[in-house]
Amino acid sequence: MDLLTSDAARRAFDLSREPAPLRDRYGRHTHGQCLLLARRLIEAGVRLVCVNWHQDGQNFWDTHENNFSSLKHRLMPPADQGFSALLEDLSQRGLLDETLVVWVGEFGRSPRVSRGNAGREHHPGCYSAVLAGGGVQGGQVYGRSDRLAAYPTADPVSPADLTATVYHALGIPPGATLQDREGRPSALTEGRPLPALFSAFLVGEARAIPPAPEAETVGPTIPAGKWVVTFSNGVVETCEVAQDGMVSVSEPRRSSRGKAEAKDDAVVVPFEDDRVERWTPVGNRFVVEHWFPASAYPAGARVLGIAKRSP
């Protein structure tokens, strides 16, 4: 009750604190204002926010009849307006890189249109999800269906795979287990994560402090100097890269050293404390992949982060 009645909670739920133009941008409808509230909760430190499509007797997302007109006039306009506003708002506030947004329903719609009422019935065999932020590389489509959108024909993804991918973005190994009160292990998920969604993107930010001389480099890619890496699980790591390729890292709970080694198009750093990092250049930044223990490299679960120089 203290949490629900606190001043912080009241402020987070008070949409009147938002500028009118921003509320208009989200849309003055239930879905848009719910998404705006979701952003306020994330900004207030809430770790998980769920927004369900509302049932107001008029705009419920269920198209057993009048599918095409309902989508065009009642459902997609507020969905498109609110969702685009949410991504834009999170990005402008610097929250999108550390916030994974997952937009998905519980099943798809039959490719066969019902006679007489132009509806589409439940169809669990093939449907879509949208992921943004949280290290996901935008502008890509994963998987493919047949020409009727009835069944997958390439790279099918199960609901369990989706949950495993969410855990992956959070830095939680999908192979982890939880124990019940009797000590019996239970798998966190039976799915497989989709690391391809995160390739060539950095989760968080890494900034150099201060900028090192541009002429000095270590290995094929990493400029010498100090770097700060923020990982998707919230861990912040400070790295100092010496001219001889030695990398020293420090975190709130660890410090270690390792020698940078050129490997393919990246730099791999095996650390003395049984960890491995791989830095891959992307523009003027780096994808930082972190494995623990070292035996998990290169195929095991890892945490992702971003590296870039600070001004």
Summary of the structure (lengths in Angstrom):
residues: 311
radius of gyration: 22.8
end to end distance: 44.1
largest distance: 74.8
contacts: 896
relative contact order: 0.09
helix: 25%
strand: 29%
